[in-house]
Amino acid sequence: MAPLTPSQKVQRSQAALAARGGRRLHVGLQPEVAQALDSLLASGYAHNASAVIAKALMQAHSKASRPV
């Protein structure tokens, strides 16, 4: 069997993510949001942009899910 092409690897990875209930997002960030992302990365909040976004979303969800 021939090795997978980069495109095939991406397709396989995206299919596996979807099978686990995940999803891939392509987003545009306004300048102030991009600056906030850069600042969080520089501060060590998380190790990459995806991790920053995931951590911030989970923290916001946890806060929003608390009883008032």
Secondary structure by P-SEA (a helix, b strand, c coil): cccccaaaaaaaaaaaaaaaccbbbbbbbcaaaaaaaaaaaaacccccaaaaaaaaaaaaaaaaaccc
